[in-house]
Amino acid sequence: MKRIIFLLLLCLSANVYSQGFLSSKNIKVDLSGFVRNDFIFDSRRNVDACDHLLDLFPQMPEYDVNGDDINAQPSAQFLNTFTRFGTRFSGLEIGKTQIGAYVEVDFTGGASTNSLRFRHAYTQFVWPKTKLLFGRTWHPTFIEKVYPGTLNENTGLPFQVFNRSPQLRLTHQLNGHLDLIAAAVYQFKYSNTGPDGKTYQYQRDAVVPNLHAQLQYYNENWVLGTAIDWKMIQPRTSATGTSGTFKTSEKLSTMAAMAYLKYTKEKFEFKAKTMYGQNVCESLLPSGYAVASLNSTTGAETYTPFNHIYNWMNVIYGDDWKFGFFAGYLKNMGTSKNPIGPIYGFATNADIMYKLSPQLIYNYKNFMFGIEISLTTVAYGENDYNDKAKVKNTENVTNFRNMISVAYKF
């Protein structure tokens, strides 16, 4: 029976194709990407990824018996892992619907093995005023029209969202200058932390997707936007207390809200973004949640999220020679309720972080040479459980990063 159904569908597809309903005569394939090499110097150990290429912020101090900070160790490296290839497919039509696809990979692997890694893989349907995308690409809170122009691959971390996830995203043009964007997202590689470590299972066990809504205005000089983002996770499916193990379905619902802008005129560009977020550590941002209450008999827990504010601004001026400056600042405002612990998340013992980063980039046709200096400071401390886990007794640590990059773009 299954074979019969399959053959019927195959014949129907062939018939539709032969009638010209599905047209693929002008399929176009465009290749893009770059080959890049980076020399990096750091004044101390960092929380980072991709063989230290993608740095986030300096590690907290770790003192030896003499009171010396073990993590205050400088290092230097030469990397060519930041190399990328993208392929865009277009020209396919179903009636009046244009269908395209995009696949992008890079070679940001480990020191022992350079692994091929998927960054983007999506298909998109395009109508005159509407686009429907499904697949893996930037999370909608990463604004593709407004993100920092940094030389560093981290594109403004830990003040800017960094997250690529499977999603269904609708973009509808309300008028010539205003878009409505709505999306449903499920976690995969970029996921929350919880009792079983870092895994997408917490969001998938909650069943409902991460929902997003955004309004974006744009014209020749401006891009302005605002968005809200809602997510639910279920940290546990069972809990153990003094009376045994019980099934549980306690969930944590959290919100994020943001506003952003970009202004461009001739050689000048200014971009800025502010975001309030609860438990957004799946986007590589300092955040998380904590246990707010515990039933010792059943082991049942309730949860309370950390609340953070993330801000950044970026100025760029020039043409062949470009000067840029990036500044970022974030603040940990503690949890919504007094927690009893434990705490799950990422850098929840950091009170504030800030970064100052100038850069100078030279472009000649496909060639790029750039220098960027970054100064990143973190105030580490202790979470006060009697004051909504706010960070007290802080100590500042700073990393100085110097990066020199050479790239060939195609």
Order of alpha helices (4+ residues) and beta strands (2+ residues): alpha-beta-beta-beta-beta-beta-beta-beta-beta-beta-beta-beta-beta-beta-alpha-beta-beta-beta-beta-beta-beta-beta-beta-beta-beta-beta-beta-beta
